[in-house]
Amino acid sequence: MCVGVMIHARVECFVYGVSEPKFGAVESILNLEEVRVPHRFGVLSGVLEHDCRKLMQDFFKYRRDEMM
């Protein structure tokens, strides 16, 4: 989800399962503590992390296999 949208929508808390170290903005690439924005929101990460990671890995494995 776009961080800008969450800021403008005044989201109170962003909840997600697994981080994306290459492209994830909330806790991977961008440090929201250092960015000057008009609205702050809480972040809760790692919710059902193992299940989310497995789901994502299976999905992208399926996509790679489908392309071959």
GUVO-811539 format. One line per field, with one value per atom (N, C-alpha, C): residue in one letter; residue number from 1; chain; x, y, z. Coordinates in Angstrom, 1 decimal. Example, Ala and Ser with C-alpha at 12.3 -4.5 7.8 and 13.67 -1.06 7.14 Angstrom:
// GUVO-811539
resn	A  A  A  S  S  S
resi	1  1  1  2  2  2
chain	A  A  A  A  A  A
xx	13.2  12.3  13.2  12.8  13.7  12.9
yy	-5.7  -4.5  -3.3  -2.2  -1.1  0.0
zz	7.8  7.8  7.8  7.1  7.1  7.9
END
This chain:
// GUVO-811539
resn	M  M  M  C  C  C  V  V  V  G  G  G  V  V  V  M  M  M  I  I  I  H  H  H  A  A  A  R  R  R  V  V  V  E  E  E  C  C  C  F  F  F  V  V  V  Y  Y  Y  G  G  G  V  V  V  S  S  S  E  E  E  P  P  P  K  K  K  F  F  F  G  G  G  A  A  A  V  V  V  E  E  E  S  S  S  I  I  I  L  L  L  N  N  N  L  L  L  E  E  E  E  E  E  V  V  V  R  R  R  V  V  V  P  P  P  H  H  H  R  R  R  F  F  F  G  G  G  V  V  V  L  L  L  S  S  S  G  G  G  V  V  V  L  L  L  E  E  E  H  H  H  D  D  D  C  C  C  R  R  R  K  K  K  L  L  L  M  M  M  Q  Q  Q  D  D  D  F  F  F  F  F  F  K  K  K  Y  Y  Y  R  R  R  R  R  R  D  D  D  E  E  E  M  M  M  M  M  M
resi	1  1  1  2  2  2  3  3  3  4  4  4  5  5  5  6  6  6  7  7  7  8  8  8  9  9  9  10  10  10  11  11  11  12  12  12  13  13  13  14  14  14  15  15  15  16  16  16  17  17  17  18  18  18  19  19  19  20  20  20  21  21  21  22  22  22  23  23  23  24  24  24  25  25  25  26  26  26  27  27  27  28  28  28  29  29  29  30  30  30  31  31  31  32  32  32  33  33  33  34  34  34  35  35  35  36  36  36  37  37  37  38  38  38  39  39  39  40  40  40  41  41  41  42  42  42  43  43  43  44  44  44  45  45  45  46  46  46  47  47  47  48  48  48  49  49  49  50  50  50  51  51  51  52  52  52  53  53  53  54  54  54  55  55  55  56  56  56  57  57  57  58  58  58  59  59  59  60  60  60  61  61  61  62  62  62  63  63  63  64  64  64  65  65  65  66  66  66  67  67  67  68  68  68
chain	A  A  A  A  A  A  A  A  A  A  A  A  A  A  A  A  A  A  A  A  A  A  A  A  A  A  A  A  A  A  A  A  A  A  A  A  A  A  A  A  A  A  A  A  A  A  A  A  A  A  A  A  A  A  A  A  A  A  A  A  A  A  A  A  A  A  A  A  A  A  A  A  A  A  A  A  A  A  A  A  A  A  A  A  A  A  A  A  A  A  A  A  A  A  A  A  A  A  A  A  A  A  A  A  A  A  A  A  A  A  A  A  A  A  A  A  A  A  A  A  A  A  A  A  A  A  A  A  A  A  A  A  A  A  A  A  A  A  A  A  A  A  A  A  A  A  A  A  A  A  A  A  A  A  A  A  A  A  A  A  A  A  A  A  A  A  A  A  A  A  A  A  A  A  A  A  A  A  A  A  A  A  A  A  A  A  A  A  A  A  A  A  A  A  A  A  A  A  A  A  A  A  A  A
xx	0.9  0.0  0.9  0.5  1.2  1.2  2.4  2.5  1.8  1.9  1.3  -0.2  -0.8  -2.3  -2.6  -1.8  -2.1  -2.0  -1.0  -0.9  -2.1  -2.5  -3.6  -5.0  -5.1  -6.3  -6.4  -5.3  -5.1  -5.4  -4.7  -4.8  -4.2  -4.8  -4.3  -3.2  -3.4  -2.4  -2.3  -1.1  -0.9  -0.4  -1.1  -0.8  -0.5  0.7  1.1  1.8  2.0  2.6  4.0  4.5  6.0  6.6  7.8  8.5  9.0  9.2  9.8  11.0  12.2  13.4  13.8  13.5  13.9  13.0  11.7  10.8  9.8  9.8  8.9  9.3  8.4  8.7  8.5  7.6  7.2  8.4  9.0  10.1  11.3  11.3  12.5  13.4  12.8  13.6  13.5  12.3  12.0  11.8  12.5  12.3  11.3  10.1  9.1  9.3  10.2  10.5  11.4  12.1  13.0  12.3  11.1  10.4  9.4  9.5  8.5  7.2  6.2  4.9  3.8  2.6  1.6  0.8  1.0  0.3  1.2  1.1  1.9  0.9  1.3  0.5  1.3  0.7  1.3  1.6  2.6  2.9  2.9  2.2  2.3  2.7  3.9  4.4  4.5  4.7  4.9  3.6  2.5  1.2  1.1  1.1  1.0  2.2  3.4  4.5  4.8  4.9  5.2  4.2  2.9  1.8  1.9  2.1  2.2  3.4  4.6  5.8  5.5  4.9  4.7  3.7  2.7  1.7  2.4  3.2  3.9  4.9  5.7  6.6  5.9  4.8  4.1  3.5  3.0  2.4  3.5  4.6  5.6  6.3  6.4  6.9  5.9  4.6  3.6  3.7  3.9  4.0  5.3  6.4  7.6  7.4  6.8  6.6  5.6  4.7  3.7  4.3  5.3  6.0  6.9  7.3  8.2  7.5
yy	-1.2  0.0  1.2  2.3  3.5  4.2  4.5  5.3  6.6  7.3  8.6  8.5  7.4  7.2  7.0  6.2  6.0  7.3  8.2  9.5  10.3  10.5  11.3  10.8  9.5  8.9  8.9  9.3  9.3  8.0  6.9  5.6  5.6  4.9  4.9  3.9  2.7  1.7  0.8  0.5  -0.3  -1.7  -2.7  -4.1  -4.9  -5.6  -6.5  -7.7  -8.7  -10.0  -10.1  -9.8  -10.0  -8.8  -8.5  -7.3  -7.7  -6.7  -6.9  -6.0  -6.6  -5.8  -5.0  -5.4  -4.7  -3.5  -3.7  -2.6  -2.1  -2.7  -2.3  -0.9  0.0  1.3  1.6  0.9  1.3  1.0  -0.2  -0.5  -1.0  -1.0  -1.6  -0.5  0.2  1.3  2.6  3.0  4.3  4.2  5.1  5.2  6.3  6.0  7.0  7.9  7.5  8.4  9.6  9.5  10.5  11.4  11.0  11.8  12.7  13.9  15.0  14.8  14.4  14.2  14.8  15.1  15.8  14.8  13.5  12.5  11.3  10.8  9.6  8.5  7.3  6.1  5.0  4.2  3.0  1.9  1.1  0.0  -1.3  -2.3  -3.6  -4.6  -5.2  -6.1  -7.5  -8.5  -9.8  -10.6  -10.1  -10.8  -12.0  -13.2  -14.5  -14.5  -14.1  -14.0  -15.2  -16.4  -17.6  -17.9  -17.8  -18.1  -17.1  -15.8  -14.8  -15.1  -15.4  -15.7  -16.9  -17.9  -19.1  -18.8  -18.0  -17.7  -16.9  -15.9  -15.1  -16.0  -16.8  -17.7  -18.6  -19.2  -20.1  -19.4  -18.2  -17.4  -17.1  -16.6  -16.2  -17.5  -18.6  -19.8  -20.2  -20.2  -20.5  -19.6  -18.3  -17.4  -17.7  -18.0  -18.3  -19.6  -20.6  -21.9  -21.7  -20.9  -20.6  -20.0  -19.2  -18.4  -19.3  -20.5  -21.4  -22.4
zz	0.0  0.0  0.0  -0.7  -0.8  0.6  1.1  2.3  2.3  1.1  0.9  1.1  0.6  0.8  2.3  3.0  4.4  5.2  4.8  5.5  5.2  4.0  3.6  4.1  4.2  4.7  6.3  6.9  8.3  9.0  8.4  8.9  10.3  11.3  12.6  12.8  12.2  12.4  11.2  10.7  9.5  10.0  9.7  10.1  8.9  9.0  7.9  8.5  7.6  8.0  7.9  6.7  6.4  5.7  6.0  5.4  4.1  3.2  1.9  1.9  2.1  2.3  1.1  -0.1  -1.3  -1.7  -1.5  -2.0  -0.9  0.3  1.3  1.9  1.9  2.4  3.9  4.5  5.9  6.8  6.8  7.7  7.0  5.7  5.0  4.4  3.5  2.8  3.5  3.9  4.4  5.9  6.6  8.1  8.3  8.7  8.8  10.0  10.9  12.0  11.5  10.4  9.9  8.9  8.4  7.4  8.0  7.5  8.0  7.3  8.0  7.3  8.3  7.7  8.5  9.4  9.2  10.0  10.3  11.5  11.9  12.2  11.9  12.2  12.8  13.5  14.2  13.1  13.4  12.6  13.4  13.0  13.7  12.6  12.7  11.7  12.3  11.4  11.9  12.2  11.9  12.2  11.3  11.9  11.1  10.1  10.5  9.6  8.8  9.5  8.8  7.7  8.0  7.1  5.9  6.2  5.1  4.2  4.8  4.0  3.1  3.6  2.8  1.7  1.9  0.9  -0.2  0.2  -0.9  -1.7  -1.0  -1.7  -2.6  -2.2  -3.1  -4.3  -4.1  -5.2  -6.2  -5.8  -6.8  -7.4  -6.7  -7.3  -8.4  -8.1  -9.1  -10.3  -10.1  -11.3  -12.1  -11.4  -12.2  -13.0  -12.4  -13.1  -14.2  -14.1  -15.1  -16.3  -16.1  -17.2  -18.0  -17.5  -18.2  -19.0
END
